[in-house]
Amino acid sequence: MILFGDCCCFTLTKPRFLRPNADSVSNDHRRRRIKSVQCLRRCELLDFHQELIPYEVAWSLQKHIVKEKKSQIQNEGDCDDDTLIVLQHPSVFTLGTASSNGNLNFDIKNPPFHVHRTERGGEVTYHGPGQLVMYPIINLRKHKMDLHWYLRKLEEVVIRVLSSTFSIHATRVEGFTGVWVGNEKVAAIGIRVAQWITYHGLALNVTTDLSPFKWIVPCGIRDRQVGSIKGLLRKAQSSCNDNGKSDLHGLDDDCLIHITHKSLIEEFAKVFQLEYHLKTIYVPMLCESEGKEVIYQRNRKFEFL
């Protein structure tokens, strides 16, 4: 069972008001600005970005929240808030609805890591430490009922993060979903939408060890590579034109994760016009011992700073 604690208000990006000049700014203009701020949609933020949450736990949590939102819509005609889960996973391969074993470079009966076949769209991908994963569970009825629009918005979040925080020029590639820097894919996206409620989401390689991607054909794309923010910064360090971001090159992995996480949260709020409210949550954690299956469960409380 998943238990939720009390909700507390937490807004990472506070609306900024310019100090009005009484001679030049009308009351109507101020009222319009206040009204636009009040129209921000609430979003519950479940922030585990410093934790390694087993994939099956996060998957169950998403489905639980989706079920609750569907029930609320059925009973009340609407669901109150959106939800955003941010975390890292231990090493795992996940397969989407389009996945085929032909894109696996290992025996499915003897995989190097756990493998999960899921209901999200897309092909096979890898999740692991150093990769920030965002699972938005939002009601597209309150945003835009258009899956292509939603995918492009998720891409926009990552593109903004790379540009604003690291001065990395990232792009979309026609015919593919995700975010690219040159020939390297730095963010994979795979979603599921049920009754216009989204789940699954995006994964951004920050300090990720990229070697496990050799066990698969990432997203079924054979002629392109996988990259990470850490790797891109290393390349930029040897370049004469680092766009003033040389101070980022010497950061350790924890700092790089922290900076990227903060930027992801801020840009997601801007793109989807959301106001965050942090929640404390109790999640059943699956504990494994070396060489054995899951042997027991325990509840773990996550606190937020």
Number of C-alpha atoms within 10 A of each C-alpha: 9 12 11 11 11 8 13 12 13 15 17 14 14 10 12 7 9 6 7 12 8 8 6 7 11 11 10 9 11 13 10 11 12 13 11 12 15 10 11 15 17 18 24 23 23 20 21 18 20 16 14 15 20 18 22 14 14 21 15 14 17 21 14 13 17 22 14 13 22 19 14 14 15 11 10 10 10 15 17 14 18 23 23 22 21 23 23 23 22 18 19 20 23 19 24 20 15 13 19 12 13 10 19 21 13 14 10 11 7 9 14 14 13 13 19 14 13 16 17 19 18 21 21 28 26 25 23 23 20 26 26 27 25 25 22 24 26 22 26 17 12 13 13 12 13 11 15 10 12 17 17 14 15 24 22 20 22 26 23 21 24 21 12 13 15 21 15 20 14 21 16 17 14 7 6 12 20 26 26 24 22 15 12 15 24 24 26 24 23 24 19 19 18 11 11 18 20 22 27 24 21 23 25 26 25 23 21 20 17 17 8 17 18 13 18 20 20 20 23 18 13 10 7 14 17 18 23 22 23 22 17 17 20 15 12 17 17 9 10 7 10 17 11 9 15 15 9 17 18 12 13 11 14 12 12 18 22 14 16 21 23 13 20 23 20 21 21 21 21 14 13 17 16 21 26 25 19 22 20 18 20 17 21 19 17 16 12 12 9 6 6 7 9 11 9 11 12 11 13 11 14 14 12 11 3
